[in-house]
Amino acid sequence: MTRFVVVPQWQGSPSTRAMALVDGADAIAGDLPSAACLRVEVPSEAGESLDTGVRRASTLRRLRSRVDEALAEIDDERVLVVGGDCGVALPAISHVAGDDLAVVWFDAHGDLHSPASSPSGAFAGMALRGILGECATGLALPRGAVTADRVVLAGVRALDDEEHAFATREGIRHLGRETTGAQIAQAVVDTGAKRVYIHVDLDVLDPAHMTGVADAQPFGLEAAALIDAIAAIRSVLPLAGSTLTGFAPQSPQAAVEDLGTILRVVGALAKE
């Protein structure tokens, strides 16, 4: 059975529409079985940077603790964490991290900035860097909990120069739009991992397939290609957990129009 942990976190987003992530998470949760859902309460306040170089770091640290506590309550069940912004992936991956874990990062963006290189100071753009052990105290995993040689970027097409340099230096696998699901699955196998964690930011999809994102990027994946890739990955390695993030609908009606696609992605991640 898959449990859904709903975290409508918006404080990590750089967007002026960050609060729409709350509406997006709630809209997704509304179509999930309520008995399988656990909602983490997100404070309304923005928070302070605390001289970390990360905007709203104080609230983000509190939220990480709350997600850690929620996940600790779940025994022997696979978890799909529904955000909110991409920062919710950090405590979710921390919950299952180990030297046998690969991470597939489906996203339009690499989320590989450091506090020093980030143009916005927003944690969502540093989330994967934090998972690799490089970010502000309280917003990073221990170095080595997840290693760069077991990370696969898929569908990423908006890398800043610093992110590209980091990915190249660290040997992170980067697979583009034309890569098939079978090729992504093989890249995961090639990491040598025994389990896989799948992170999906909905902006990995082409804007023709998903309108409710804050920073749409052209030339994204088709919904069918994303779902095929998830299935292919799951056919070669056990799924340790997953995240679904980045839904920021413009209106309730727009949310309804996108939910069919989103629920197909949920189904691919939650399938037993």
N, C-alpha and C positions, 0 to 999 in steps of 0.2 A: 504493500500500500504506500502511496505517496502522500506525504503531509505537505500542506501549503503554509508557509510562514509569510504573512503579508506585512511589508514594511514600507509605508508610504513616505519614505525619506526624500526630502527635497533639498536639504541643506548642502548637499554636495554638488548640486548642479550649477553651472555657470549661466544658465539661461534666465532671461527676464521673465520667462513663463514657468519658472521652476515649480510654483505651487500647483500647476496643472498635473504634475506627477502624482500628487495626492489623489486627484480625481481619477487619474488613470489606474492607479493601484486599486482604488475602491471599485472601479468599474469591472476590472478583471475579477476581483474577489467576489463580486456579485453574481458571477456565473460559475463559481466553483462550489463544490459541496461544502456547506457550512460546517458540517461535523469534522471535516478534514482540515479546516483552516484555523490558524492561530494568528491573531493580529497583534503586532507590536505597536504600542502607542508612540507616536512621534510628537515631540514637543512643538509648539507653534512658534517658539522664538528662534531667531536665526543663530545666535551664539557669537562668540568672539574667537579671534585667531590665536590669541595667547602667544604671540610672537613665534608661531610655528611656520609661517608662510602659507598656511592653509586657512582659507576663509571658513568661519563658523566651526573651527576645530573643537571648541568646547562642547557644542551640541553633538557633533559627530562622534566624539569619544563616548558621550553618554549613550548614544544610540548603539554604538558597537557593543557596549556592555549589555544593553537590553536584548539585542539580538543573540549575543552569546548565551544569555540566561534562557531565552526562549528555546534555542537549539539544544541546550543541555537537558531540557525537559523531555525531549523526543528520543525514544530508545528504539533501535533496530528498525527504523523506517527511513526510507529515502525522502529527502526534503527538496522541494522546489521553493526557493525564496522569490517572492514577487515584490519588486520595487515599484516606484521609487527610482532613484538614480543608481548608477553603477557602483557606488560605494558600498552598497549592501552586499556585494559579492565578497568583500574582504572577510567579514566574520563568517559568512557561509562557507567559504573555502577553508578558513581556519578550522572549522568544525571537523573537516574530513582530511586535512592535509597530512601528507606522509611522503616518504621517499619513493613510493610506488605510484604517485598520483600525477597524471597529466591534466592540463587545463586547456580547453579549447575556448578561445575568446572571439565569439561572433559579435562584431561591432563595426560601425563605420569608422570609429576612432580607435587609436591604440591605447589610450589611457595610460601612457608611459611617461608622463611628465614627472619631474621632481618638484618640490616646493620652489627650488631655485630657478627652474626653467619654465614653470607654468606661466602663461600670459594672463591667466584669470585668477589664479589662486584657488580654483575650485577643485575639491577632492575627487570628483567624478573623473576628471582628466588625469588623476594620479593613481587611480584605484589599482590597476595592474602593477604599477611600479611598487605600490605598497604591499601587494601580495608577494612580490619578489623581495621584500624586506627593506625597501628604500623609501621611507617617507617619514613624516613627523612621528614622534613617540606617541603610542596609543593608536596610531593609524597605519601600522605596518605589522606584518607577520614577522616572526623571527627569521633572520636571514638563513636561507637554506630550507625552510619549510616547504617552499615550492621553488624549483630551480628553473632558470630560463631555458635550459635545453629540453624541458618538458612542457613548454608553452607553445601553442599553435594559434597564431592570429589568422582568422578566417573572415573574408569579406571586408577587411580593414582597408580603407582607401583615402583617409584623411590624416596622414601622419605628418606632424611638424618635423622640422629638421632635427631637433634635439631627440625626438622620439625615434626617428629613423636611425640616427647615429647610435642610440642606446640599443635598439633591436639588433642592429648589425653587429655591434661590439659584443653583445651577449649571446649571439647565435640563436635568436628567437626565430622559429619557423614562421614564414609569412606567405599565406596562400591567397591568391587573388580571386576575382569574381568568376573567372572561367574555370576554376578548379572544381572538379566533380566531387560529389559526396564520397565516392570510393577513394579518391585521391586524398581527401581530408582524413578519412579513416586510416589510410595507410600511413600518413604523416604522424598520426597519433600512435599507431603501432610502432613506428620507427623510433619514437622517444624511449622505448623500452619500459613504459609504464604498465602497470597491471590494472589500474582503475582510471576512470576519466571523470572530470568535472566539466560540465558544459555551461558556459555563460552566454546569454543572448541579450544584447541590447537591440531593441526593435529597429533602431536606425540602421542596422545592417541591411535591412530590406530596402529595395528601391522605392523612392517616393510614390511610384505608380501603384505599389502594393501596400503602402503604409503611410498614411498622412499624419497621424497623431504623434509626431516626434518633434523635439525642440530644435534639432539641428540636422535637418534632412540633407543627405548627400547623394548626388546623382550616381548612376551606374552601380547600384546595389544589387543584392541577390533577389531573385524572385522567391516568393513564398514557398513554392513547390521545391525549389532547390535547397532552401534552408531545411525544410522538413525532411527531404531525402538525405541531406548530410547528417542530420541528427540521427536518423534511423541507421545510416551506415556506420556511424561512430559507435552507436550502441550495439551493433551486431558484432563488433570486434573486441570490445572491452566492457566490463560492468560499469554502470553509471553510479558514481559516488554521490552525486547531488547536482543541482543546477540552479541558475538564477535567470529570471526574466525581468528586464528593466526597460525604462525609457519611454513608457507610454504616457504621453502628455497631450490628450485630446483638446482640440479647440473648443468643443462644445459637447453636450450630452448626445446630440444627434450624430456628430462626427465620431464619438466613441462607439456608438452602435455600429457604424459603418466599418470600423476597423476590427471589432471584436470577433468577427467570424474568422479572420486570419489569425488573430492572436490565440484563439482557442484551439486552432489546428496546431499551432506551435506548442501550446500547453500540452495537448494530447500526445505530441511526439516526445516531449520531455517526461511526461508522467506515465506513459504506457508501461504496464507491468510485463 
